[in-house]
Amino acid sequence: MPVVGSPSLITVTALLPAVLLLLITLGVAVAWLGGLGHAKAVLTACLRAALQLGVVSALITWAVNHAGAVAGFILLMYAVAAFTAGRRITRGPRAWWAAVPVAAGVLPVLIILVAGGVVALQGIVLIPIAGIVLGGCMTATALAGRRALDELRGRRGEVEAALALGLLPRDAALEICRPAASQALLPALDQTRTVGLVTLPGAFVGMLLGGAGPIEAGVVQLVVLVSLLAAEVVATLVTTELVARGVFTGAGAQIEG
């Protein structure tokens, strides 16, 4: 029997574990049989998600009523986001430079939201908002960094030609990698452009299920989408600048093959 209570997007029934297991099996099987090479990654990602969400749910229940715990939890999310993005760009200690664009994207957005009174200084509000923006900046940083570095390696000759014409290393690198890095914004742009037409995002649906009216839910979702896009633009710009300066790979490494 379904759990009786407030409306929910997912109905919790006795068959839920079996449904999750079938979905995981489907993803793993298709990835393996299709030769995608990520069957193990799909399995471990699903298992990690289940474990982490269980732990995080318990932590948030406790943390929301303690200011210090809220700050610590947000810093933990920030550290994980920076580490994950940096690892996608490069290996070694230089990966931690990803913390710069992630922070550059998140901080001004949170400051504007809090200073404008749009977001209350309460743990139950700050933690999910910070998590959403951090997640967007993590993805934008990783995509921009990887695409910029791949472009510089693949078009090494063009970078050297620009240097021969007298451009500074940073300027030569930016001319080549900036268009590729800017593609990191496409997911956020598409999501913002098509909201309500293709998908109804989580914040909108969650507000409706929580009892809010459609207009209030729409306003909340608009704030989330605009905040995400603004943060990701900043993160992408800073990431591109760092790549052009060779920060992720060492001085002058932006023109190496």
Secondary structure, 3 states (H helix, E strand, C coil): CCCCCCCCCCCCCCCHHHHHHHHHHHHHHHHHHCCCCCHHHHHHHHHHHHHHHHHHHHHHHHHCCCHHHHHHHHHHHHHHHHHHHHHHHCCCHHHHHHHHHHHHHHHHHHHHHHHCCCCCCCHHHHHHHHHHHHHHHHHHHHHHHHHHHHHHHHCHHHHHHHHHCCCCHHHHHHHHHHHHHHHHHHHHHHHHHHECCCECCHHHHHHHHCCCCHHHHHHHHHHHHHHHHHHHHHHHHHHHHHHHCCCCCCCCHHHCC
